[in-house]
């Protein structure tokens, strides 16, 4: 096998292994995926169908909410009518409502067709996705706002969650169009983003996903923000700086959703091939996650953390995973530690020991509590330690391990012999423990 084939195979194996914890965690969970008519009518629709098929095959309960804004606009223009909006919301008169119904019907049929594929030599070969829908949404009129009568533009009054869950329990994929009916039988045009939000809240969804016209939220330097709290997102929304058209529409819904019980809201680039898979099944992800509170907080340790550190690492010292460190030693070396906490509870740690004469540093005492080992905290701690080592102008990072050799190999470390350790560390090497030594170039 050629070297490049070996590298490709190793990367594939590493990816599958890295994705496995997420597959286990998400099986049986409900995801609500919202996408506009730009996705439904574009080249990315086919890729989205492939990825939804895979998510469903992995046991994830899928609810898809589609929009049709460009299709509605096209239908209006075809009939010689002018699209009307106020504060980002379409004004739907009787003539516009006919265009809405026509565009929604065509868009829904096209999405269903994409989800129903099963051609050989495609990702959907041999599969059959049952796509269902229904009158799950009761609507009310928006009414008159700022002197503007929205007429047949509506807002969600109620989501019949029991019926949606009944379909999901039958392993169906539920496809929802943003139309609602009043108790009087009137049809109302609803905003896709609001429908997705209210459905996710009603179902107590694990995730609400918006496919949008940006990679996610960006900071002042146009760099992607991996995660943000609802409070921070609200401040970004108030400033409005750097927000795209979609973000102005989706971000308020994301903020409300997490405050009303949805675990996570993801903002993902609609044009990113495989964006759903990369966001859910890789440690780094590709979009922005909005949550009610910070997911996790990494910081440098202080002496007040010693007691929590002792409680964290003692079980792993007892089973031989970590070298024993007394409380006094931890107090002396506390400035070498980085810790990660969740809701104020310390759940992980790692330490950096520099050997300046050799331009090398040791990653030591990497530990995460068992209940959080699927959250990617080990990777976050490793990246933080690598950054600290680079700041100190270290060229190599090495680690001694007895239990986690594969984990380090999958993250770019190569095995070396104890003789290659820095002199000071080599003199302290415990040959009875027989730790394996791995190194990574920085």
KEMAR-340558 format. One record per residue (C-alpha): residue in one letter; x, y, z; residue number from 1. Coordinates in Angstrom, 2 decimals. Example, Ala and Ser with C-alpha at 12.3 -4.5 7.8 and 13.67 -1.06 7.14 Angstrom:
// KEMAR-340558
drenmi,c1,c2,c3,tikol
A,12.30,-4.50,7.80,1 $
S,13.67,-1.06,7.14,2 $
This chain:
// KEMAR-340558
drenmi,c1,c2,c3,tikol
X,0.00,0.00,0.00,1 $
X,1.37,3.41,-0.98,2 $
X,2.23,5.97,1.68,3 $
X,-0.59,8.31,0.64,4 $
X,-3.07,5.42,0.81,5 $
X,-1.85,4.58,4.31,6 $
X,-2.33,8.20,5.37,7 $
X,-5.82,8.28,3.86,8 $
X,-6.78,5.03,5.56,9 $
X,-5.43,6.22,8.91,10 $
X,-7.33,9.48,8.60,11 $
X,-10.53,7.66,7.78,12 $
X,-10.17,5.29,10.71,13 $
X,-9.37,8.18,13.04,14 $
X,-12.44,10.08,11.83,15 $
X,-14.76,7.11,12.34,16 $
X,-13.40,6.48,15.81,17 $
X,-13.70,10.13,16.67,18 $
X,-17.30,10.23,15.41,19 $
X,-18.41,7.13,17.32,20 $
X,-19.09,8.90,20.66,21 $
X,-21.31,11.43,18.91,22 $
X,-23.20,8.69,17.08,23 $
X,-23.95,7.01,20.41,24 $
X,-24.93,10.31,22.02,25 $
X,-27.28,11.46,19.24,26 $
X,-29.14,8.20,18.57,27 $
X,-32.80,8.70,19.44,28 $
X,-32.43,12.48,19.79,29 $
X,-34.52,15.00,17.87,30 $
X,-32.88,17.43,15.45,31 $
X,-34.85,20.21,13.75,32 $
X,-33.11,21.36,10.55,33 $
X,-34.31,24.61,8.97,34 $
X,-33.29,25.76,5.52,35 $
X,-34.49,28.44,3.14,36 $
X,-35.63,28.20,-0.43,37 $
X,-32.09,28.99,-1.57,38 $
X,-31.08,25.53,-0.32,39 $
X,-34.20,23.77,-1.55,40 $
X,-33.73,25.22,-5.02,41 $
X,-29.94,25.01,-5.29,42 $
X,-27.14,22.54,-5.88,43 $
X,-26.76,22.01,-2.14,44 $
X,-30.22,20.38,-1.96,45 $
X,-28.84,17.08,-3.24,46 $
X,-26.03,17.09,-0.68,47 $
X,-28.46,17.98,2.09,48 $
X,-30.63,14.99,1.13,49 $
X,-27.60,12.70,1.33,50 $
X,-26.63,13.99,4.75,51 $
X,-30.17,13.82,6.13,52 $
X,-30.39,10.25,4.91,53 $
X,-27.25,9.38,6.84,54 $
X,-28.45,11.15,9.99,55 $
X,-31.72,9.23,9.85,56 $
X,-29.86,5.95,9.31,57 $
X,-27.86,6.67,12.48,58 $
X,-31.08,6.80,14.49,59 $
X,-31.50,10.57,14.72,60 $
X,-35.12,11.78,14.71,61 $
X,-35.32,14.39,11.97,62 $
X,-37.73,17.24,11.49,63 $
X,-37.06,19.36,8.40,64 $
X,-38.53,22.84,8.01,65 $
X,-38.15,24.33,4.55,66 $
X,-38.61,27.87,3.34,67 $
X,-39.52,29.18,-0.11,68 $
X,-38.82,32.91,-0.16,69 $
X,-37.06,33.04,-3.58,70 $
X,-39.65,30.70,-5.07,71 $
X,-42.47,32.92,-3.78,72 $
X,-40.76,36.02,-5.15,73 $
X,-40.40,34.34,-8.54,74 $
X,-44.07,33.34,-8.58,75 $
X,-45.11,36.89,-7.68,76 $
X,-43.01,38.34,-10.48,77 $
X,-44.37,35.75,-12.92,78 $
X,-47.87,37.03,-12.14,79 $
X,-46.81,40.67,-12.38,80 $
X,-46.95,41.28,-8.62,81 $
X,-44.39,43.08,-6.48,82 $
X,-43.00,41.37,-3.33,83 $
X,-43.68,43.46,-0.20,84 $
X,-41.80,43.26,3.10,85 $
X,-41.88,45.20,6.35,86 $
X,-39.25,44.66,9.06,87 $
X,-38.02,41.58,7.20,88 $
X,-41.45,39.92,7.18,89 $
X,-43.48,39.40,4.01,90 $
X,-46.78,41.24,3.69,91 $
X,-49.20,38.64,2.30,92 $
X,-52.37,39.88,0.69,93 $
X,-54.89,37.57,-1.01,94 $
X,-53.02,37.58,-4.34,95 $
X,-49.68,36.98,-2.65,96 $
X,-51.19,34.11,-0.65,97 $
X,-52.02,32.28,-3.88,98 $
X,-48.37,32.64,-4.90,99 $
X,-47.25,31.41,-1.50,100 $
X,-49.41,28.29,-1.74,101 $
X,-48.20,27.51,-5.25,102 $
X,-44.51,28.02,-4.42,103 $
X,-44.73,26.07,-1.15,104 $
X,-46.41,23.12,-2.84,105 $
X,-43.79,22.85,-5.58,106 $
X,-40.89,23.31,-3.16,107 $
X,-42.23,20.67,-0.80,108 $
X,-42.69,18.14,-3.60,109 $
X,-39.14,18.75,-4.83,110 $
X,-37.70,18.28,-1.35,111 $
X,-39.71,15.08,-0.87,112 $
X,-38.42,13.79,-4.19,113 $
X,-34.81,14.40,-3.16,114 $
X,-35.37,12.60,0.15,115 $
X,-36.96,9.64,-1.65,116 $
X,-33.98,8.71,-3.82,117 $
X,-32.42,5.28,-3.71,118 $
X,-30.25,5.02,-6.82,119 $
X,-27.30,2.61,-6.83,120 $
X,-23.84,4.13,-6.46,121 $
X,-25.18,7.02,-4.40,122 $
X,-25.13,7.61,-0.63,123 $
X,-28.86,6.77,-0.58,124 $
X,-28.56,3.37,-2.27,125 $
X,-30.71,0.74,-0.59,126 $
X,-32.39,3.23,1.72,127 $
X,-35.99,4.29,2.05,128 $
X,-36.90,7.40,3.99,129 $
X,-40.58,7.76,4.81,130 $
X,-41.34,11.47,4.66,131 $
X,-44.50,12.63,6.39,132 $
X,-46.26,15.89,7.16,133 $
X,-49.58,17.16,8.42,134 $
X,-51.58,19.99,9.90,135 $
X,-49.26,20.30,12.88,136 $
X,-49.39,24.10,13.13,137 $
X,-52.23,26.29,14.31,138 $
X,-51.72,29.91,13.27,139 $
X,-53.03,33.35,14.01,140 $
X,-52.73,36.59,12.00,141 $
X,-49.85,38.95,12.74,142 $
X,-52.32,41.79,12.34,143 $
X,-51.39,45.45,11.98,144 $
X,-47.88,46.48,13.01,145 $
X,-46.51,50.02,12.63,146 $
X,-49.59,50.84,10.61,147 $
X,-48.93,47.97,8.17,148 $
X,-51.63,45.31,7.79,149 $
X,-49.88,41.98,7.23,150 $
X,-53.20,40.36,6.21,151 $
X,-52.46,36.65,5.54,152 $
X,-49.04,36.71,7.15,153 $
X,-49.34,34.75,10.36,154 $
X,-47.57,33.72,13.54,155 $
X,-47.52,30.34,15.22,156 $
X,-50.24,29.87,17.80,157 $
X,-49.68,26.22,18.66,158 $
X,-47.56,23.23,17.61,159 $
X,-49.24,19.83,17.93,160 $
X,-46.12,18.15,19.22,161 $
X,-47.76,14.81,20.07,162 $
X,-48.59,14.16,16.44,163 $
X,-45.09,15.04,15.26,164 $
X,-43.59,12.76,17.91,165 $
X,-45.93,9.97,16.84,166 $
X,-44.53,10.20,13.31,167 $
X,-40.96,10.31,14.62,168 $
X,-41.64,7.24,16.76,169 $
X,-42.48,5.41,13.52,170 $
X,-39.01,6.29,12.18,171 $
X,-40.44,8.81,9.75,172 $
X,-38.75,12.02,8.69,173 $
X,-41.18,14.88,9.26,174 $
X,-41.14,17.64,6.62,175 $
X,-42.90,20.86,7.61,176 $
X,-43.85,23.73,5.31,177 $
X,-44.22,27.16,6.92,178 $
X,-47.98,27.38,6.50,179 $
X,-50.52,27.37,9.28,180 $
X,-54.27,27.16,9.56,181 $
X,-56.49,29.04,12.00,182 $
X,-59.41,27.38,13.81,183 $
X,-61.62,29.17,11.29,184 $
X,-59.87,27.40,8.41,185 $
X,-57.91,30.39,7.14,186 $
X,-54.44,29.74,5.71,187 $
X,-51.52,31.90,6.87,188 $
X,-48.03,32.36,5.51,189 $
X,-45.49,31.85,8.31,190 $
X,-41.80,32.60,8.57,191 $
X,-39.63,29.52,8.25,192 $
X,-37.31,30.57,11.07,193 $
X,-40.17,31.07,13.55,194 $
X,-41.77,27.74,12.63,195 $
X,-38.44,25.94,13.17,196 $
X,-37.96,27.67,16.53,197 $
X,-41.42,26.86,17.87,198 $
X,-41.30,23.26,16.62,199 $
X,-37.90,22.73,18.29,200 $
X,-39.18,24.17,21.57,201 $
X,-42.39,22.12,21.46,202 $
X,-40.45,18.89,20.78,203 $
X,-37.77,19.71,23.37,204 $
X,-35.27,19.10,20.57,205 $
X,-31.66,18.32,21.26,206 $
X,-30.61,20.58,18.38,207 $
X,-32.08,23.27,16.18,208 $
X,-30.01,23.87,13.04,209 $
X,-30.26,26.84,10.72,210 $
X,-28.52,26.59,7.35,211 $
X,-27.59,30.18,6.60,212 $
X,-25.72,32.52,4.28,213 $
X,-22.58,32.73,6.45,214 $
X,-20.11,30.31,8.07,215 $
X,-21.62,31.26,11.42,216 $
X,-21.14,34.23,13.70,217 $
X,-17.89,36.10,13.10,218 $
X,-15.82,38.24,15.46,219 $
X,-14.41,41.70,14.72,220 $
X,-11.53,40.11,12.79,221 $
X,-13.94,38.04,10.65,222 $
X,-12.95,34.83,12.43,223 $
X,-15.54,32.17,13.14,224 $
X,-16.91,32.11,16.68,225 $
X,-17.20,28.45,17.69,226 $
X,-19.74,28.97,20.45,227 $
X,-21.62,31.81,22.04,228 $
X,-24.08,32.20,24.89,229 $
X,-27.56,33.58,24.37,230 $
X,-26.60,36.74,26.27,231 $
X,-23.52,37.34,24.10,232 $
X,-25.51,36.59,20.96,233 $
X,-28.11,39.13,22.02,234 $
X,-25.44,41.78,22.40,235 $
X,-24.15,40.96,18.91,236 $
X,-27.69,41.24,17.57,237 $
X,-28.18,44.64,19.20,238 $
X,-24.97,45.98,17.66,239 $
X,-25.83,44.42,14.29,240 $
X,-22.22,44.61,13.16,241 $
X,-21.14,41.93,10.70,242 $
X,-24.51,40.17,10.64,243 $
X,-25.81,38.94,7.31,244 $
X,-29.46,39.02,6.24,245 $
X,-29.99,35.45,7.45,246 $
X,-28.31,36.14,10.78,247 $
X,-30.65,39.05,11.46,248 $
X,-33.56,36.64,10.93,249 $
X,-32.19,33.48,12.54,250 $
X,-30.28,34.81,15.55,251 $
X,-33.33,36.11,17.47,252 $
X,-34.96,32.69,17.01,253 $
X,-31.79,30.95,18.18,254 $
X,-31.62,33.09,21.31,255 $
X,-35.26,32.46,22.20,256 $
X,-35.00,28.74,21.47,257 $
X,-32.13,28.06,23.89,258 $
X,-33.79,30.20,26.55,259 $
X,-36.95,28.13,26.12,260 $
X,-35.29,24.76,26.53,261 $
X,-33.64,23.73,23.24,262 $
X,-30.23,22.33,24.20,263 $
X,-28.20,23.79,21.31,264 $
X,-28.79,25.91,18.22,265 $
X,-26.29,25.55,15.37,266 $
X,-25.70,28.17,12.66,267 $
X,-24.05,26.45,9.69,268 $
X,-23.02,27.64,6.24,269 $
X,-25.64,26.40,3.78,270 $
X,-23.00,26.13,1.04,271 $
X,-20.57,24.01,3.10,272 $
X,-20.52,20.52,1.61,273 $
X,-21.12,18.06,4.45,274 $
X,-21.57,20.89,6.94,275 $
X,-24.06,18.91,9.06,276 $
X,-21.71,15.94,9.32,277 $
X,-18.67,18.08,10.09,278 $
X,-20.55,20.03,12.75,279 $
X,-21.98,17.01,14.54,280 $
X,-19.31,14.34,14.15,281 $
X,-15.99,16.17,14.43,282 $
X,-14.43,17.72,17.49,283 $
X,-13.85,21.13,15.93,284 $
X,-17.15,21.53,14.04,285 $
X,-17.66,24.12,11.31,286 $
X,-20.36,26.51,12.53,287 $
X,-21.41,28.50,15.59,288 $
X,-23.21,26.89,18.52,289 $
X,-25.61,29.03,20.54,290 $
X,-26.37,27.83,24.06,291 $
X,-28.04,29.27,27.12,292 $
X,-24.85,29.10,29.18,293 $
X,-21.22,28.59,28.19,294 $
X,-20.62,25.02,27.12,295 $
X,-17.31,24.79,28.91,296 $
X,-14.77,27.26,30.23,297 $
X,-11.02,26.75,29.93,298 $
X,-8.73,28.77,32.19,299 $
X,-5.43,28.59,34.03,300 $
X,-5.60,26.91,37.43,301 $
X,-5.28,28.71,40.78,302 $
X,-4.48,27.40,44.21,303 $
X,-8.23,27.32,44.98,304 $
X,-8.53,24.51,42.42,305 $
X,-6.22,22.11,44.25,306 $
X,-8.99,20.32,46.14,307 $
X,-11.03,19.81,42.95,308 $
X,-7.90,18.67,41.10,309 $
X,-7.21,16.05,43.76,310 $
X,-10.78,14.73,43.47,311 $
X,-10.51,14.67,39.66,312 $
X,-7.23,12.81,39.28,313 $
X,-7.34,10.48,42.31,314 $
X,-9.43,7.76,40.56,315 $
X,-7.02,7.78,37.60,316 $
X,-4.03,7.62,39.89,317 $
X,-5.60,4.65,41.65,318 $
X,-6.01,2.63,38.44,319 $
X,-2.52,3.52,37.22,320 $
X,-3.55,5.85,34.38,321 $
X,-1.81,8.82,35.99,322 $
X,1.33,9.14,38.10,323 $
X,0.53,9.93,41.72,324 $
X,0.82,13.56,42.74,325 $
X,0.41,14.60,46.34,326 $
X,-1.62,17.62,47.35,327 $
X,1.53,19.50,48.35,328 $
X,3.11,18.91,44.93,329 $
X,-0.06,20.10,43.20,330 $
X,-0.01,23.29,45.25,331 $
X,3.62,23.90,44.25,332 $
X,2.98,23.28,40.56,333 $
X,-0.51,24.70,40.21,334 $
X,0.60,27.41,37.76,335 $
X,1.49,24.67,35.27,336 $
X,-2.13,23.45,35.09,337 $
X,-4.96,24.38,32.75,338 $
X,-8.44,23.37,33.86,339 $
X,-11.84,23.15,32.22,340 $
X,-15.06,23.64,34.12,341 $
X,-18.70,23.09,33.30,342 $
X,-21.23,25.19,35.16,343 $
X,-18.54,26.02,37.71,344 $
X,-17.53,22.39,38.29,345 $
X,-14.00,21.35,37.37,346 $
X,-14.26,18.48,34.89,347 $
X,-10.82,18.32,33.23,348 $
X,-7.20,19.36,33.53,349 $
X,-3.79,19.21,31.87,350 $
X,-0.33,20.46,32.79,351 $
X,2.66,21.81,30.87,352 $
X,6.23,21.24,32.05,353 $
X,8.82,23.09,29.93,354 $
X,12.39,21.88,29.34,355 $
X,13.85,25.07,27.92,356 $
X,17.35,23.73,27.26,357 $
X,15.90,21.25,24.78,358 $
X,13.15,23.54,23.42,359 $
X,10.68,20.85,24.48,360 $
X,7.77,20.62,26.87,361 $
X,5.85,17.79,28.50,362 $
X,2.08,17.45,28.42,363 $
X,1.20,15.80,31.71,364 $
X,-1.80,14.91,33.84,365 $
X,-4.36,15.14,31.01,366 $
X,-7.60,14.03,32.65,367 $
X,-11.35,14.42,32.02,368 $
X,-14.15,13.09,34.20,369 $
X,-15.87,10.04,32.63,370 $
X,-19.23,11.72,32.02,371 $
X,-17.61,14.41,29.86,372 $
X,-15.19,12.30,27.84,373 $
X,-17.47,12.44,24.80,374 $
X,-17.53,16.23,24.76,375 $
X,-14.15,16.78,23.11,376 $
X,-12.62,18.32,26.23,377 $
X,-9.40,16.35,25.82,378 $
X,-8.91,17.97,22.43,379 $
X,-9.63,21.42,23.82,380 $
X,-7.13,20.92,26.63,381 $
X,-4.52,19.63,24.17,382 $
X,-4.96,22.67,21.92,383 $
X,-4.67,25.00,24.93,384 $
X,-1.46,23.29,26.10,385 $
X,-0.03,23.44,22.57,386 $
X,-0.71,27.17,22.44,387 $
X,0.98,27.68,25.81,388 $
X,3.99,25.70,24.60,389 $
X,4.26,27.77,21.42,390 $
X,4.10,31.00,23.40,391 $
X,7.08,29.72,25.41,392 $
X,8.85,29.01,22.08,393 $
X,8.87,25.25,22.58,394 $
X,9.46,23.23,19.41,395 $
X,8.29,19.80,20.59,396 $
X,5.56,18.54,22.88,397 $
X,5.99,15.08,24.37,398 $
X,3.81,12.93,26.58,399 $
X,4.25,9.71,28.58,400 $
X,1.25,7.39,28.66,401 $
X,0.35,3.83,29.59,402 $
X,-3.32,3.74,28.54,403 $
X,-4.03,6.28,25.79,404 $
X,-1.46,5.62,23.06,405 $
X,-4.07,5.47,20.28,406 $
X,-5.63,8.76,21.35,407 $
X,-2.32,10.57,20.97,408 $
X,-1.46,8.83,17.68,409 $
X,-4.77,10.02,16.23,410 $
X,-3.82,13.58,17.14,411 $
X,-0.49,13.75,15.38,412 $
X,1.88,12.32,17.99,413 $
X,4.58,9.82,17.00,414 $
X,6.11,7.21,19.28,415 $
X,9.76,7.59,20.30,416 $
X,12.00,5.81,22.77,417 $
X,12.76,7.06,26.29,418 $
X,16.32,7.85,25.17,419 $
X,14.94,10.68,23.02,420 $
X,13.51,12.51,26.03,421 $
X,15.15,15.71,27.33,422 $
X,18.03,14.88,29.64,423 $
X,16.28,15.98,32.85,424 $
X,13.16,13.96,32.03,425 $
X,15.20,10.97,30.87,426 $
X,16.91,10.78,34.25,427 $
X,13.50,10.62,35.96,428 $
X,12.00,8.04,33.59,429 $
X,10.44,5.11,35.51,430 $
X,11.40,1.93,33.66,431 $
X,9.14,-0.16,35.92,432 $
X,6.09,1.82,34.80,433 $
X,7.18,1.37,31.14,434 $
X,5.26,4.39,29.87,435 $
X,5.20,4.86,26.12,436 $
X,6.65,8.13,24.90,437 $
X,5.05,10.20,22.14,438 $
X,6.17,13.47,20.60,439 $
X,4.57,16.09,18.37,440 $
X,6.37,18.84,16.50,441 $
X,4.98,22.28,17.19,442 $
